[in-house]
Amino acid sequence: MGKSSKYGAWGEWLSTVGVLIGIQILLVIFDRAGWSPNLRDDNSLLMQIRDSIMESAWFTDIFNFHTSDIFNFITLLSIVIIVLQTIFLLFQVC
């Protein structure tokens, strides 16, 4: 039983990685085509957090994969999701 749950967890991780790779492929296509979302300027907490991250120097220096800032922010969130899921999986397996 222990082996099947371990392999199931790795399969779940691989499916998450596959979905995030698919999202990155779509972002590259949208970025090259010049399609970017027209975001509202809200004063909500989520928008303030997004703006503070996107305007920081480390974000613009490190995450410069796409021409659109929101696509770079989605890439950052994807990386955070993969890292967190990997950490939780490693703690679960050990």
C-alpha positions as CSV (number, residue, x, y, z in Angstrom):
1,M,0.0,0.0,0.0
2,G,2.9,2.4,0.7
3,K,4.3,2.0,-2.8
4,S,1.0,2.8,-4.5
5,S,0.5,6.0,-2.5
6,K,4.1,7.1,-3.2
7,Y,3.6,6.5,-7.0
8,G,0.2,8.2,-6.9
9,A,1.8,11.3,-5.3
10,W,4.5,11.4,-7.9
11,G,1.8,11.0,-10.6
12,E,-0.1,13.9,-9.1
13,W,3.1,16.0,-9.2
14,L,3.8,15.1,-12.8
15,S,0.2,16.1,-13.8
16,T,0.7,19.4,-12.1
17,V,3.9,20.0,-13.9
18,G,2.3,19.0,-17.2
19,V,-0.5,21.5,-16.6
20,L,1.9,24.3,-15.7
21,I,4.0,23.6,-18.8
22,G,0.9,23.8,-20.9
23,I,0.1,27.1,-19.3
24,Q,3.6,28.4,-20.1
25,I,3.3,27.3,-23.7
26,L,0.0,29.3,-24.0
27,L,1.7,32.3,-22.3
28,V,4.5,32.2,-24.9
29,I,2.0,32.0,-27.7
30,F,0.0,34.9,-26.3
31,D,3.1,36.9,-25.6
32,R,4.4,36.4,-29.2
33,A,1.0,37.3,-30.7
34,G,0.8,40.4,-28.6
35,W,-2.3,39.3,-26.7
36,S,-2.3,40.4,-23.1
37,P,-5.2,40.9,-20.7
38,N,-6.6,44.4,-20.0
39,L,-6.5,44.4,-16.2
40,R,-8.7,46.6,-14.1
41,D,-7.0,48.9,-11.6
42,D,-8.6,48.0,-8.4
43,N,-7.6,49.0,-4.9
44,S,-8.2,45.5,-3.6
45,L,-5.6,43.8,-1.5
46,L,-4.8,41.2,-4.2
47,M,-4.1,43.9,-6.8
48,Q,-1.9,45.9,-4.3
49,I,0.2,42.7,-3.6
50,R,0.5,42.0,-7.3
51,D,1.6,45.6,-8.0
52,S,4.1,45.6,-5.2
53,I,5.7,42.4,-6.5
54,M,5.7,43.4,-10.1
55,E,7.3,46.8,-9.4
56,S,10.1,45.5,-7.3
57,A,13.6,45.4,-8.7
58,W,14.2,41.7,-8.1
59,F,11.1,40.7,-10.0
60,T,12.0,42.8,-13.1
61,D,15.6,41.5,-13.0
62,I,14.9,37.8,-12.5
63,F,11.6,37.2,-14.1
64,N,12.0,38.7,-17.5
65,F,10.7,35.8,-19.6
66,H,7.8,37.5,-21.3
67,T,7.2,41.1,-22.4
68,S,4.0,41.4,-20.4
69,D,4.4,41.8,-16.6
70,I,1.3,39.8,-15.8
71,F,2.7,36.8,-17.8
72,N,5.9,37.1,-15.7
73,F,3.8,37.2,-12.6
74,I,1.9,34.0,-13.7
75,T,5.3,32.3,-14.3
76,L,6.4,33.3,-10.8
77,L,3.2,31.8,-9.3
78,S,3.7,28.6,-11.3
79,I,7.3,28.2,-10.0
80,V,6.0,28.8,-6.4
81,I,3.3,26.1,-6.8
82,I,5.8,23.6,-8.2
83,V,8.3,24.2,-5.4
84,L,5.7,24.0,-2.6
85,Q,4.2,20.9,-4.1
86,T,7.7,19.3,-4.3
87,I,8.4,20.2,-0.7
88,F,5.1,18.7,0.5
89,L,5.7,15.6,-1.6
90,L,9.1,15.1,-0.2
91,F,7.9,15.4,3.4
92,Q,5.0,13.0,2.6
93,V,7.3,10.3,1.1
94,C,9.9,10.4,3.9
